């Protein structure tokens, strides 16, 4: 069918998060194309009715539900596709040779991913779609990255040749370079983004951890009250969300807000463990604190690309006392550890700055 159905010049399909969410680098580039006068026709593919309504409200005629006859028709007629995760973003559409595949990916990893892990370990991450991931990875035509460091990592993780990679920056970060550094002078907000450990249906014990297993809800609540602060927890999109009773602690899932950067706008301090989300956060030059409370077990199970101290700036907190102390320091002196943060920013993001979307569009114009 693909051989007989003519391609529509400029038609490009976008997807993300296995079709379930409207998010990440795919969303940023999709919206940039919608707002810019180009020859491209950007279509968002989703299997989520809520996402369909959300996109259709703003960009009518530019979103399609899948799987369906209409989505298959759009898929067959499109020239290119853009992914932020894997082929699952195309909502069960099969890979065909006529598709030009662009991979935007969704972060610069700290842990081993893709082909850097054993297949048995990959199954824990990708579940039943692991074979699809392995087959589709080698079919990427262009892979857009932010730095030489990211290119080196993904070259090994996806088994792609060096010429497949394009140094452009990440589309979702364009607005962060322009975001105001001014913050409200009243209550301060701490954002906690624990990384992926298990899919929904697992034990869920880690999801109830408030930055460290030795910290209970009462202790965290009291700290927040004493410091006139609030805590937002952002669970990983494929894990169960936590439940807490304190009015100072809220949980914002991907279903409620798929764009993590919207939470960045509200936050003064980021706390995480192994999440590469902190790399985007470095653009804002705001405090970031690390709480790898299960570092030994996590490293043994998942593997890290380097020693943890080489992957993140200070402060690294191993006890609850260190964590509360670092939070207090960040609230009082946001510029502490700024030099280390800048060094890590250069390592992961280089000096390209913003305008990633424009660089990608230029490449699309110059190349087939």
ABEGO torsion letter per residue (X at the ends): XAAABBBBBGBBBBBBGGGABBBEAAAAAAAAAAABBBABBBBBBBABAAAAAAAAAABBGABBBOBBAAAAAAAAABABBBBABBAAAAGGBBBBAABBBBBAEAEBBABBBEAABBAAAAAAAAEAAAAAAAAAAAABABBBBABAAAAAAAAAAAGBBAAABBBAEBAAAAAAAABBABBBABBBBBBBBBBBABBBGBAGAAAABBGBAABBAAAAAAAAAAAGBBBBBBBBAABBBBBBABAABBBBBAAABABAAAAAAABABBBBAABAAAAAAAAAGBBBBBBBAAAAAAAAAAEBABBAAAABBOBBBABAAAAAAAAAAAAABAABGAAAAAAAAAAAAEAAEBGAAAAAAAAAAABX
